[in-house]
Amino acid sequence: MKLIIKNGTIINPVHHQHEKGDVVIEDGKIVSLGGIADVSGAEVYDAEGFFVTPGLIDMHVHLREPGQEAKEDMKLLLPSLVNNFQLLKQADDKVACDSVAHLIYEMATDIKLKLMSVEWFFQRNDPSEVLDQYSLIVKETQSMQEIELVENSLQQSLKEVKLKGELKKKAQLVFERIEDRKKWISIKEKI
């Protein structure tokens, strides 16, 4: 699917871009920024008079914490943070991704969101430290589906790492914890 955002004012700090133009998105990826795009076969949105940016955070929010969480709380920010994280990855802004990934990890209760952050950390940080985060996520799993997600994520992350010495022992320990958690979940599901 091709989507074109036409006539917007594009602000892209990564490329020092501030110009009027079109944004072309194909199959969920930005393929062109600026200039005039060919609209044939595309869904078109007219952004005349609007800014088109990789993502902004409204700094004026009322999170109602502590004390009035029933009205609004930090968890309402999660969808926006996840979206910003994906946009920042596309923009290759590693420092901003680190910050947003930490926020997502701390705020998320969903295992998939935590894994998204940990997979990012694994690419950027000391694998030994990240293995500790995998261990913590293992303890939070409540279903066979969740523990299998953790196991698959860890296997994928370790594909790029040469395991030896203490790192190998630590990875084996995490896999042992995964197997123990599977047994616990299996027993829990039978009760």
N, C-alpha and C positions, 0 to 999 in steps of 0.2 A: 504494500500500500504506500502511496506517495501522498505526502501532506506538505502543503506550502503555506507558510505564514508570510503574507505579502505586506509590503509598505510600512513595516514597523521600524522603529528606531532601535537598531541592534546595539546593545552594549555588552561587550565581551572583554572583560579586563585581562584575560589570559593573553589575548592577541592585540591588546591596546586598540580595540575596535569600538568606534562610536559613530555609526553612520546609518542612514536610512537605506533599507534594502529588504531582501527576501531571505527566508530560511527554508531550506528544503530538507524534509525528513523522509527517509525511505526505510521501511521495515524497522521502525523504532530508532533509527540512527540518523544523526545530523550529517548530511552529506555536502551541504553547501551553506555558507554564511555570507550574506551581502550580495550585491548585484541584483539583476532582475532575472527571475526564474521563469522557465517555460511551464505553463500551467496545464498543458494538455494531459489528460488522464489523472489529474490530481484533485484531492480535496483541498479547497482553498479557504483560508481564513484571512480576512482583511484586518490588519493590525494598524491601520492608519490612525495616528494620534496616540499609539501605545508604545511602551518600551518592550523589547524582547531581550531577555537576559537569561543566563544559565541558571539562575536561582537566587532568590533573595529571602532573607529572614526578617520578618517584622520584629524589630527590637522592642516595640511597644506592645507587649502582651501582658495579660493579667492571668497568671497561672494559678492563682488562689492557693498557693502552698506557702506555708502550712496553714491549715485551719478551715479552708472552704473548698476542699477537693471535690466535693459533690457538684460544684458549679463548673469546675474546669481544673485540669491538672496537667502535669508534664507529659503524661502518656498521649495526650491529644496532639503533641508535637511530633510523635513518631512517624506518621505517614509523610509529613513534610521533610523530616530529617532523612528518611530513606530515599525520598525523591532527590533531595539535595546531594546525598552521597553518590547516587548514580550519575547525576550531572557532573559532579566534581571529578569523578573517575573518568568520564568522557573528556573532560577538560584537562586531564592529567595533572590535577592539583593535589599532589600527594600530601602536603602539609595539611590542607583543609580537610582532605579525606580522613587523615589520622584523627583530627579533632572530632569530626562528625561521627566516625566509627566508634570512638570512645563513648560519646553521648548515647548512641544507639545501644551499645553493649550494656551500659549502666541502666538504661531505662527500660529496655525490652524484657518482657516476660516470655515472648514467643521464641522458641528454640531456633527457628529459621533465621530470625533477625540477629540473634546472638552469633550464630554461625557465620552469617554474612560478615559481621565485624571481625570475628576471629580469623576467618580466611584472609581478610585484608591484612590483619596484623601479622599473619604468618608470612606474607610476602615482604613485609617491611621491617620486621623486628627479629630479635633473637628467637629462634624456634623453641629453645628451652623454656623461655617465659610463656610463649603461646601455648605450649603443651600444658602448662599449669591452668590456663584458661579453659582448655578442652576438658581437663579433669573436673573443673567446677561445673561446666555445662553438663557433664555426664551425671553429676549428682542431682541436677534439676529435672532430668528427663522423667516422664511419667508414663510413657507408652512405648511399645515396641517400635512404632513408627518414628518417634523422636530419637530413640537411641540408635536406630539404623541411620537416621540422618546425620547424627554426630559421627558415627563410624565411617560413613561414606565421605563426609567432609574431611575428616582426619586423613583417610587414605589418599584423597586427592591432594591435600596440602603436602603430604610427605613424599609425593612422587618426585618433587623437584629437590629434595634434600637428601644428602648422603648421611645415612645414620651410622654413627660409630661412637664408641665409648659411652659416656654418660648420657648423651642424647638418645642413643639407641635404647639404653636401659629405661630412660624416662618414657619414651614412646611405647615400649613394651608394657610398662606399668599402666599407661593410659588404656591400651588395648585390653589389659587384664581387667581394669575397672569397668570397661564397656561390657565385657563378657559377664562380670559379676552383676552388673546392673540389668543385663538381659535376663539373668536367672531370677533376680528379685522381681522384675516386672512380670515375668512369666508366672511366678508364684502368686503375685498380687492379682493378676487377671483371673486366676483360677478360683480365688476366694469369693 
